[in-house]
Amino acid sequence: MSKPPKTHPNPHDILVGARLREARTLAGMSQTVLGQAVGITFQQIQKYEKGLNRIGASRLMQFSTILNVTPSFFFEDIKANTPLGAEDNGEQSETRFDYGDASRRQALELVRYFGRIPSQDLRSTIFELVKTAAKNMHPTGNNADIGSEKIAASA
């Protein structure tokens, strides 16, 4: 008896799953806690986040309520003109973040913790520090697209 051919997750399901992971991480919630909130296991959350299982509309509404995001949040990275079920063709999907999973987690945690800093002055100082570090480390040497220096200089 032969096994059925392996199917690959739909690119849209992968993007929606990645947005679920992003919203969950920003909310500071574990897969276990999110799963318990909607009555499923953390393994099911993992499958959703990897795009292996498709998220139904009612479940998506539950996630948006629990994670305090709009339902449209989950679709922000999907191109409007991409046909449903279109293959990736080896091209990397355009996503909100352009770095690996470990860095993505760090960036999401940084945003979460940054929002918890009560002092506006301290937040401004940290922002300037990160902006300066990014400008100094930019690989192309073209820093015009980083930060708002052009806008501030013309004002």
N, C-alpha and C positions, 0 to 999 in steps of 0.2 A: 504494500500500500504506500503510495507516494504522498509526501506532505504537500499542502497547497503552497504556491509561491508566496514568498515574503512580500508584503506590501509596505511601502514607505509611508510615513505620516504625511498628511496633507500639509503643504507649507502654511496655509492659513491657520490650521490647528496648532502648528508649532509656534507661530507668532502670537496667537491668543494665549497659549500656555506660557510663553515667555513673559507676556504682560501680566498674567496671573501671578507668576513668581515675583515679578517686579513690585506689584501692588502689595503682595503678602510681605515681602522683605521690608518695604518702606513702612508698613504698618507694624513691623517688629513682631510678626506672628510666625510661629513654627508651622510646618505642614501638619503636625499632629493637632495643634489647637484649631487651625482652620478646618481640618477634617471633622473634628468633634463638633464644631459650630454648625456644620451642615449635615452631620450624621453619616459621614463616610470615613474610611481609613486614610492614614497618611500615604499609604501606597497608591490609593486612587488619586490623591492630590499630586503625587509624583508623576503618575501617568498623564494627568491633565497638563502639568507643567512641561512635560516633554513632548506633548502633542500626540502621544500614543492613543489616547482616548479623547474623543470629541466632547466638548462641553455643551450640554443642551441649554436652551434659552432660560428655563426656569432656574437651573443651577447657576448660570451666569448672573442672573438677577440676585440670587442669594449671595454670591461672591461680591458683587458690586455693593450691596448693602452692608455686608460685614466689613469689607475693606474700605468703605467710604470713598468709592470712586463711581463715576458714571458708567453705565454699560458701554458707552462708546469708547471709554478708556481702553478696553481690550482690543479695539480694532484700529487704533490710531496709526499703527505702523503698516497696515495693509493698504496697498495701492488700490485706488478705486477702480482702475481699468484692468486689473489683473483678473483673468477669468477664473472662476471657481474651480479648484482642482488643478490649476496649471502647475506644471512641473517647474522645479527650480532651475533646470538646465545648467547646474553647476555654478551658477552665479550666487554670490553671497547676498543674502537678504539685507535690505536697508533696515537697520534697527536703530533705536534711540541711542544705544551705546556701541562703540566701535572697539571693544576690547574683550578679552577672554572672560570666562565665567568667574574666576577668582577676583579679577579687578572689578567686574560688574558688581559682585557682592560688596566689595569694599566701597565702591561709589555709592551704592544704595544705602549702606550703613552710614557713610559720611553725611549724606543728605538727611537721614533720620536724626542722627546725633546733632548735626548743625542746627536743626530746627528746635532742639531742646535747650540751646544756649540762651539764657534769658537776657543777656546784655547785648544791645544793638551795637555798641562800640566794639565789643569783643568779636561779634559776628563779622563786622566790617573789617577788622584787622585780619581775621582768619581768611576772609574772602580775598583781600589784597595779597596776602601771603601765597595763597594757592594760585591766584591769577599770575603773580610774578614768577612763581616756580614753573608754571606751565609755559609761559612766554620764553623763559630761559631754556627750557628743555624741548621746545617745539622742533621736530626733526627737519622741517624744510627751511627753517630760518625765517619763514614768512609769518610774522606775528600779527598781521593785520586782521586776521579772522578770529583772534583770541581776545576776549574781553570787549570793552566798549571804549577803548582809547580814542578811536576816530570820532566817535560821537561826542565824547567829552571835550576833545580838542577843538571841534568845530562850534561848540556851544558858547 
